[in-house]
Amino acid sequence: MSIKNGEQYIERIDRQHINLWYNGERVTSPLSRHPAFRGLIQTQAEMYDLQGQERYIELMTYPSPATGEPVGLSFLPPHSYEELVRRRKLNEIWAAHHHGFLGRSPDYMNTALMAFYTAASLLDDEMPEYAQNLRAYYAYCRDQDITLSHAFVQPMASKWSGPADHEASLVARVIEAGPEGLVVSGAFMMATQGPTCEEILVFPTPSFTLSDSETNPSAFAFAIPNDLEGVTFICRESYAQDSTFNYPLSSRYEEMDTMVILDQVRIPHERIFYYGDERMYDRLFHGGHFHAYAGHQICSRYIAKTEFLLGLLLGLAEEQNCEEEPAIRQQLAGILAGLENLKSLRLASEINATVSSLGYYIPDLAPLTAAGLQYPMLHAEIIAMIQSLSASQLIMTPLEADLASMNQAQLEAYLPGLSSSAKERVALFRLAWELGAGPFGGRQNQFERFFFGNGKTIASRMNDCCKELEEYKNMVYRFVGRENSILER
């Protein structure tokens, strides 16, 4: 097998029999025909079609080390600067197709799995069988072009419910372990695109225990098919609509977020990547440089989205006949500066990349963390400007049916712009409404704000990235004559 096309992606999603619940009812129809999922599935099918096109196949694939067949470039572990740049160009192609609105496009989880794969050897000494499982699963996903989701974060009630080894604990944990595998129960929040993927990677942060046992039942990582017995997906409200005119974004890019509940799910031994020893969590996450590799992919998405939103701002300014106003130009300049900063940070991460002891090329984490710290503020600034520029027309936007009704002539007379028809002008403001006032935009705002952790978490990560902080302080101390205090430390 090699890369899949859009038709194959849809067929794989439709043939699953997952325990999926939406609006209090179990979903039994094929997902590609369900109104909550079909728009996104069609968009991702288009993305999978791209990688097989003659003009893109060399840019989006590489030969599988196992079969020689073309496989997705987002699975490629980079061994050089050139390969890191190749990965970025692949991210740009897919991000340009979804304009940065898909936070969990397939290349995100492909990148995550690749990062963990590069750390497999760090398990060899103590858990060689699990290290081999991880290598085999990575190769399986790469060569079968598996679409992945993930479950990392647990509900607050689970965190409050006591130590993982307590009988009443709600923490996701192993309740039975044997030579054939594990039995796991627990719940996870925010499995974005859970239903529209084939498999899910489960990798929680281990919880504390009170037992003297060396085995922590909450320390594990594994991957399973979505339709494994005992797995339940519960959806939030969908914002998806069919009309690309009335709902230009949610009709295409609505990513469903789901709660995932595991009720005594049997995990086959070959799908387990570590178990029992919480130190292995750090080895895979930090030894695999997850934040650096994922941050590199995310930064390309930030750039694509900012370019699209900047284009919308320019269109709105033109429609409102204020594009030359000094205040507007100053606001746009600030956003342009933010865009250039994102591009520079991504470039810096590539130029300052390092080679690990295992031979993998790792983008510099500090600039990518800076991008993750700054982007939520830039995104909020852009949305505020969309709301301000749109004024009352953010609210008063007729639907497509109104423009084809008996009121058409009046709407065409009263709603045109300086150089646009009424329909063209309304279409632009329908887009602004989805971002500035609609539920799709509200979810996007919250998603971007907490995409890679809350502000305190990312700020802590930023401080940890900078190894020169102590030297910066000592430089000032030397400048003001505090040499002795430096020597004492």
Buried (B, 14 or more C-beta within 10 A) or exposed (E): BBBBBBEBBBBBBBEBEBBBBBEEEEBEEBBBEBEBBBBBBBBBBBBBBBBBEEEBBEBBBBEBEEEEEBBBBBBBBBBEBEBBBBBBEBBBBBBBBBBBBBBBBBBBBBBBBBBBBBBBBBBEEEBEEBBBBBBEBBBBBBBBBBBBBBBBBBBEEBEEBBBBBBEEBBBBBBEEBEEEBBBBBBBBBBBBBBBBBBBBBBBBBBBEBEEEEEBBBBBBBBBBBBBBEBBBBBBBEBBBBEEBBBBBBBBBBBBBBBBBBBBEBBBEBBBBBBBBBBEBBEBBBEBBBBBBBBBBBBBBBBBBBBBBBBEBBBBBBBBBEEBEEEEBBEBBEBBEEBBEBBBEBBBBBBEEBEEBEBEBBBBBBBBBBBBBBBBBEBBEBBBEBBBBBBEEBBEEBBBBEBBEEEEBEEBEEEBBBEEBEBBBBBBBBBBBBBBBBBEBBBBBBEBBBBBBBEEEEBEEBBEEBEEEEEEEEBEEBEEEEBEEEEEEE
